[in-house]
Amino acid sequence: MAVRTLDDHLRASAARTPDKTAIVAGERRVSYGELDRLADGIAGGLIASGVERGDRVGVFLPNTVEGAASIYGVLRAGAAFSPLNPTMKAEKLGQVLADAGATAIICEASHRSVIAEASTHAPALRTVICVGDGRPGDVAFADLAAHDAPRGLRATAIDLAALIYTSGSTGKPKGVTLTHQNMTFAAASLAEYLEMQQDEVVLLCLPLSFDYGLYQLLLTILVGGTLVLEKGFAFPGKVVQLLESEGVTGLPGVPTLFGVLLGLRGLEARELPALRYLSNTGAALSVTTIAGLRATFPKARIYSMYGLTECKRVSYLPPHLIDVKPASVGIAIPGTEVWVEDSEGNECAPGEVGELMVRGPHVMQGYWNDAEATAKRLRPGRWPWERELMTGDLFKRDAEGHLYFVGRKDDMIKSRGEKVAPREVEEVLYAVPGVRDAAVIGVPDALLGSAIHAYVSVFEDAELDERTLKRACAAKLEDYMVPQRIEIRDELPRSTAGKIDKLTLSSEALERLAAATA
């Protein structure tokens, strides 16, 4: 069959191997035929509930069969899905739903109160679909999935497939717009360099709401493999158990996950003959972590990669170079082009630092409802119909063309593989009664990539401590955005212009880190 859209991948794999296991989630095992029928039912149910072609539908679900099936059901209805982190708080969720103009959202019943609060800010939201027992007026997921498949063409390759929200430097989430064509190309390119086959068994501990996690679903369905869903890596022993019992061939992760696994005693003695590859993105693996992975999983290839939501993946390091160039994130993914450019628009020579540029069919269409932000990231390309992506990240390349990450042009922090805008955390701290000044920085961390550290000064009569401030952050922010450390000071350092001097705070943090590891 002709494959034009993301949900065509599911149809094709279901047609080839209808009885093969597509998804494993706890005790549940769902075949390709069952997943395909479930996606059909969800699509028919969404249309019956009023979702129209081109609408945006929020998927506010953890790593479950329902979460995976909903993504394909939304696409099959001709709508675009927006994967939303289930730990997102009501205020931010409301902002995202309002910006997207979402007409429907699929959630677990336990999150119904968050949806209810968020919906007061999202006037376009008409339908709430609950997995489990919802409230009167909600649509039950089971009833939704019982509908017949929709008829006729619902989407084409150039239609919007996903609206993925990522933190902006201002703290306001930005919606990255991706067509079916963007995402099918990216999935095929990734599957090519990872050499994925139909017998692939991928263990996903990262959330489906994280684009790195989302693409594990898309990749596995594309090649007709099996995706094992785990809701996190809070229990590393369970991860090891699944590696063994499911015959896992691929383990995508971030430095945090790999650091936790390497901390387990006796793991190197486990025989995991099926494990073929480990892939990492979000933050660079340290030389020590690479050495640990090589010793613990000697038969597995290690893929070090770099990417951003605006084009999914930019580069990968061929595994045979992991010991030769451990600090590099490699070369452009198949079918794309990358280069490093100086402030005058000239390509940098080897060793020179400049901004990384990207061109290819995976580059986003722009930011939803934000022409100004789009203009800062996309510029006219070689052809009249093409736009190139300005990543905003500083890189250099070596004489062989391999890329090395240097830093960011803005002050975004990458922690646990997720982007965190310091301003968003600072605004929560400023909202705490008694806080006078707040500053948030990223500090290098072997497990997290960057640990989030906050500094606050308080008014004289304020009685605040770190625990109270962390609790305030946890009430408003996703888990990965809550600072690991909050230091209360009488005054925060300031520049001659009167601004809080984050450079001094960063220097102090690095000195403290160096002293602790000396």
C-alpha positions, 0 to 999 in steps of 0.5 A, a space after each residue: 500500500 502507498 504510505 502517505 501519512 503516519 497512520 498509514 504506517 500502522 495500516 501497513 504493519 497491521 496488514 503484514 503481521 496482524 497477529 504480531 505484538 505491537 504494544 506491551 504495557 504491563 500485563 497487556 499485549 496488543 497485536 497490530 490487528 488490535 491496535 489498528 482496529 482500536 485506532 479506527 474506533 477512536 477515529 470514528 468516535 472522535 468524528 462522532 463527538 464533533 472533531 473535524 479534519 484539521 482540529 487539534 486534539 490533546 493527548 494527556 496520557 502516560 505510557 499506556 496502550 490508550 496513549 499510543 492508540 490515541 495518537 494514531 486515532 487522532 491522525 486517522 480522524 484527520 486531526 492533529 495530536 498534541 502530546 501533553 506531559 501528564 504532570 503539566 499543571 492546570 495553568 500551563 495546560 490551559 495556556 497550551 490548549 488555548 493556544 492550540 485551539 484544541 477542540 478535544 482532549 483525551 485523559 485519564 480520569 485521575 486528571 479530570 480536575 486538572 482538565 476542568 481547571 485548565 478548560 476555563 482558559 480554553 474556550 475551543 475545548 468541547 470534548 473531554 474523553 476519559 480513560 476510566 470513570 469521568 464526569 457526567 458529560 465526558 465521553 468514555 474512552 471505551 465508548 469512543 473506541 467502539 465506533 466504526 472506522 471513518 470513511 474517505 480521505 481524512 488527511 494528506 502528507 502535507 496536512 498538520 500531523 502534530 503540534 508539539 509544545 516546547 519551552 521558549 526562552 520567554 517561558 511561554 510554550 511554543 507550538 512546533 508545527 509538523 506535517 505528516 511529511 515532516 514526521 514520516 521522513 524523520 522516522 524513516 531517516 532515524 530507522 535507517 541509521 539505527 538499522 531497525 528491523 521488523 524483529 525490533 523490541 524497543 523498551 520505552 521508559 521516556 514519556 510519549 509526551 517527550 518527542 524522543 519518546 514519541 518517535 520510539 512509537 512512530 519508529 517501532 510501528 514503521 518497521 513493524 516491531 514491538 514497543 514495550 511501554 514503561 511509565 518511567 525509570 523510578 524502579 530500575 530493577 523493573 527496567 532490567 527485568 524487562 530487558 531480559 524477559 522481553 528480549 529487548 533489542 533497543 533501549 533509548 535513553 538520556 544520561 539520567 537513565 543510563 546513570 541509574 542503570 550503571 549504578 545497579 550492582 551486578 548488572 554487568 553480569 547479566 546476559 542480555 544477548 538480544 540488546 543490539 543498541 542504546 541511543 542517547 540524546 538530550 545531553 551528551 554522555 560523559 566519557 565515564 558513562 560511555 566507558 560504563 555502558 561499553 563494559 556493561 553492555 559489550 554487545 550493544 552499539 551506542 548511538 550518541 545523537 543531537 536533536 531539537 523538536 523543531 526538526 526532531 533529529 539533527 545528527 548521530 555519531 556512527 557507533 564505531 566512532 564512539 571511542 574515537 570521538 566520544 564528545 561528538 554528536 556526529 554527522 547529519 542524519 540521512 537525507 539532510 544537510 547541516 553546517 556551522 555558520 558565523 554571524 555574517 552568514 559564512 560557513 565556519 572553518 573546522 574548529 571555529 564556533 558558530 550557529 548550527 544550521 539545518 535543511 531537509 524535509 524534517 524541518 518544521 513549518 513554523 511555530 503555531 500562532 507566532 510569526 515573530 518567533 518563527 522568523 527567528 528560527 526559519 529563514 529562506 533557503 536555497 529554493 523559493 519553497 524552502 526554509 532553513 532552520 537556525 537552531 540557536 545552538 553553538 557548534 564547531 566541527 572537526 576536519 572530518 566534519 563531525 559536530 561538537 556541541 558548544 552551548 546555547 545562544 540563549 539561556 535555555 537549560 537542558 535537564 533530563 533531556 527536556 528544555 527548561 526556560 529559566 524565566 518560567 521557573 523564576 516567575 513561579 518563585 517570584 509569585 511566592 509571598 516574601 520572595 524579592 529576587 529570583 535567578 535560575 541557572 543550569 549546573 553541569 550534572 552527570 545524570 541530569 545533563 544540567 541540574 536546575 539551581 535557583 537563587 532567591 533573596 527574600 524580604 526581611 520579614 519573610 520566613 521562607 526555607 528551601 522546602 517551602 520554595 520547592 513545594 511551591 515550584 512542585 505545585 506549578 511546574 512539571 516534575 523535571 522543572 523543579 529545582 534540585 537546589 534552592 539557595 536563599 541569600 540576603 542579596 543576589 549579585 548584580 551587574 553594573 546595569 543593575 541586572 541579576 548577574 547570572 554569570 557570577 552565580 554560574 561561576 560560583 556553582 562551577 567552583 563549588 562543583 570543582 571543589 566537591 569533585 577534587 
